[in-house]
Amino acid sequence: MKLTEKNPLGKTGLSVPQVVYGTSYLGNLYKALSYEDKLALMKKWFECTEKPVVIDSAGKYGAGLALEIIGRGLADLGIDPEDIVISNKLGWYRIPLEAEEPTFEPGAWSDLENDAVQTFSYDGIIECHRQGNKLLGGTYRADLVSIHDPDEYLLAADNDQDRSERLNAILESYRALFDLKKQGEVKAVGIGCKDWQIIKELYEHVPFDWVMVANSFTIFNHPAELLAFMDKLQRNSVGIINSAVFHGGFLTGGDLFDYQDVPPDSEKGRIIYQWRDKFTQLCKKYEIMPGDACIHFGMSHPAIVSLALNTSNPDKMNRNVEILHRTIPVAFWDEMKEKKLIDYEYEYL
């Protein structure tokens, strides 16, 4: 069974399958997989999805290790460059590792031999792009480019003046990306953010071809303001890729919510744990796996062209294909609304 449906990615001229594959595990996120295991993951992409396959990577993933593995693995699998579309999130540049572990995201990455530094500027982003394609080995290149987590970069500002300077650095970075597009070096320019309101703010300055929202449009969280913004993007033919629809695995039983530990007895903890308990009970009643409901909701809005899913287990890719070929009873969604687990006014389910 394969994913064969393709959706236009806005006005880019590109079409994307229902699933875009994440690649952070190729960069040794949390654990160092063997090259053979990484190659098995990459092989599964093509077994589960009709070509061209679309993947999402970043120079930050293992300080460029993920990009190196992608280039090497695709070559070893004999993949034609026309059969793969690579998205590279830019803003982190590889440098030599001079300490016992990388200086970014301590504890998140395993057995790295390099470090990476953040660089947002016109020239810095150009260098990131060139380095990224070099790490891919020369045969393959990134056709989709974006700035990596500009929301976190802005959030780190010390004051209004600092934020203004950081915003200008982001806008200069995008000027560089659109120049690359004009020169034919990339096909489309986008953005990926955990904070959708930053996407909205930057969209006032930058005519994105596509956007990737994370931890934002989910079965748990889908505020009216976000839906209105998604409607606007759809009217403007901006493709939306939806990622992190499980809130870091919390909705399917994990301990972390959006990758953070939230005590159950805290104000936020009481809200999310009570919601999950009711959601899980309803899933059991209808014999639905919670993850299946999360995936179907995540694709339900017509503005969404694809889901970004990331796993270190090849078998889960088969499972995701099966999920997208199934339907979920209307009665389940009706009861989700009746129990106020999803917005009663949500019109697409």
HELIX and SHEET records of a PDB file:
HELIX    1   1 SER A   24  GLY A   27  5                                   4    
HELIX    2   2 TYR A   35  CYS A   48  1                                  14    
HELIX    3   3 LEU A   65  ASP A   76  1                                  12    
HELIX    4   4 PRO A   81  ASP A   83  5                                   3    
HELIX    5   5 TYR A  122  LEU A  135  1                                  14    
HELIX    6   6 PRO A  150  LEU A  155  1                                   6    
HELIX    7   7 ASP A  160  LYS A  182  1                                  23    
HELIX    8   8 TRP A  196  TYR A  203  1                                   8    
HELIX    9   9 ALA A  224  ARG A  235  1                                  12    
HELIX   10  10 PHE A  250  THR A  252  5                                   3    
HELIX   11  11 GLU A  267  LYS A  285  1                                  19    
HELIX   12  12 PRO A  290  GLY A  298  1                                   9    
HELIX   13  13 PRO A  314  HIS A  325  1                                  12    
HELIX   14  14 VAL A  330  GLU A  338  1                                   9    
SHEET    1   A 2 LYS A   6  PRO A   8  0                                        
SHEET    2   A 2 SER A  15  PRO A  17 -1                                        
SHEET    1   B 9 VAL A  19  GLY A  22  0                                        
SHEET    2   B 9 VAL A  53  ALA A  58  1                                        
SHEET    3   B 9 ILE A  84  LEU A  90  1                                        
SHEET    4   B 9 ALA A 142  HIS A 148  1                                        
SHEET    5   B 9 ALA A 188  CYS A 193  1                                        
SHEET    6   B 9 TRP A 210  ALA A 214  1                                        
SHEET    7   B 9 GLY A 239  SER A 243  1                                        
SHEET    8   B 9 ILE A 304  LEU A 309  1                                        
SHEET    9   B 9 VAL A  19  GLY A  22  1                                        
SHEET    1   C 2 TRP A  92  PRO A  96  0                                        
SHEET    2   C 2 ASN A 114  GLN A 118 -1                                        
SHEET    1   D 2 LEU A 256  PHE A 257  0                                        
SHEET    2   D 2 GLN A 260  ASP A 261 -1                                        
END                                                                             
